[in-house]
Amino acid sequence: MNAKYISTVRWKFIWAFILSIVSGSAVLMAGYQLVNFMVYSNSAPPSAPYTRILKWIINHIGSGPLMAVAGIVSFLIFFFIFTRKVVSYLEEITAGIQQITKLGESLRIEVRSTDELGVLAENINVMSERLQHSLMEERTAVQTKNELITGVSHDLRTPLTSILGFLEYIEQDRCRDEMEMRYYVDIAYQKTLVLRKLIDDLFEYTRVSGGGPPLVLERLDLKAFIRQLAEEAVPELSLAGMTYSIHDHAKEALWIEAAPYELVRAYENLIANAIRYGQSGKKLEISFACEKDEAVVRISNFGDMIPEKDLPHIFERFYRAERSRSQHTGGSGLGLAIAKGIVDRHHGTISAQSDTYRTDFITRFPLFREQKESA
């Protein structure tokens, strides 16, 4: 018989039952021989108290009922002894389940056997780990929601307070002339544009981070795509007093699978970020490369360095490095978070490097399958 089936809980109880019968029978036979020796042996003193008691029980109750009771008691004692480990392990598993369900704690039960109880303990450990992971995700989601609400409230309140202040000033007829009124109206209008930009970015971030509808992917030449975006950014570059250059280290087109209308937002944010913070460097640099079956695009500016302590956090929502907190350069704090969300949805990666000379934003996407095979 297969050892796998012999080691099951069912067989353990069967073996405990058989061993209890055998052990009980052995004890019963030994007891029977001992009683016979004590009662009927010539060496046993007839006037001894235990001899008189045993003779009375045998004469008035009978040896048969006496042996039956003794056999049942001995069987139960041995059965309890032989099943003690299995029952104790089952009680331990039950206590562990109760602790997990009542307290929601992560608990690991020791796997002591390969039978059904061992499998049950292993499955409970997996369930406990998943439950703890779910609880952590729930706590993270609540914390993220609270942080999002706090960040939105703070960022919306600042321009809204300014708008209300200027409109209140105008509504109370405190302007000295029409020129001053137009001045305050223009400031309120500019603040409204900032507010609209923040709301648009917030909507976009919520859509991207929430998964959104499935992407409609198509074959896309990433190099031609980025070149077109760079040309469309020329007016903004000119206003910032900047120029751009392209360095192509890839020998051929970089074909990927992407949703162009999604990807355009990501690279527009990266280019806008490079223009906003790279004006002092006077130029924007875009480079293409093909590395390990990946299409690599590097967008670089030559402005101020991102502090090392800020670099790991720049793709977090509402995070602004210290250098971008000023009124002139501070964005919504969502542009890079949106870019990362879009890149992630395309199964790509985005990272940043910065030193005293330049700051690079690097995106990587898997090459289109046919191009991989041809390479």
PyMOL commands that set and color helices and strands:
alter all, ss='L'
color gray80, all
select helices_A, chain A and resi 3-6+9-40+49-60+63-82+84-103+116-171+178-209+222-232+234-239+260-277+279-281+311-313+322-324+335-345+369-374
alter helices_A, ss='H'
color red, helices_A
select strands_A, chain A and resi 218-221+243-248+255-258+283-291+294-301+349-354+359-366
alter strands_A, ss='S'
color yellow, strands_A
deselect
rebuild
show_as cartoon
